[in-house]
Amino acid sequence: MVLKRVSRDRDWSFEYERLRLSPQPGYYFDEPPGYKKRMSATGPRREG
């Protein structure tokens, strides 16, 4: 499986060729100290 990331303006891209799926500790997903969520003026972003 190949995972490819491409910038919005397609100026650059990066491919991950060797992925290893494994369990990750829950603290990897904790918010960093001092993090505050900002509210968007335009509302939530919707993928479509």
C-alpha positions in Angstrom: 0.0 0.0 0.0 1.3 3.5 -0.9 0.1 6.6 0.9 0.7 9.9 -1.1 0.3 13.4 0.2 0.1 16.3 -2.2 0.0 20.0 -1.4 -3.2 21.9 -2.3 -1.3 23.8 -5.1 0.3 20.6 -6.2 3.7 22.2 -5.6 5.0 19.2 -3.7 4.1 15.6 -2.9 5.4 12.9 -0.5 4.9 9.2 -0.7 5.0 6.7 2.2 5.9 3.3 0.8 6.4 1.2 3.9 3.6 1.5 6.5 3.4 -0.5 9.6 0.1 -0.6 11.3 0.4 -1.1 15.1 -1.4 -0.1 18.3 -0.5 3.4 19.5 -0.6 4.7 23.1 -3.6 6.9 23.8 -1.4 9.8 25.0 -0.2 10.3 21.4 -3.6 11.8 20.8 -3.8 14.0 23.9 -4.1 17.8 23.3 -0.7 19.5 24.0 -0.4 21.7 27.1 -1.9 25.1 26.6 -3.9 24.1 23.5 -7.1 26.0 23.0 -9.5 25.2 20.2 -10.3 28.2 18.0 -13.7 28.7 16.5 -13.8 29.3 12.8 -15.6 32.5 11.6 -17.0 30.5 8.7 -18.1 27.5 10.7 -17.1 23.9 10.5 -15.4 22.7 7.3 -17.3 20.1 5.3 -15.6 17.5 3.1 -17.6 16.8 0.0 
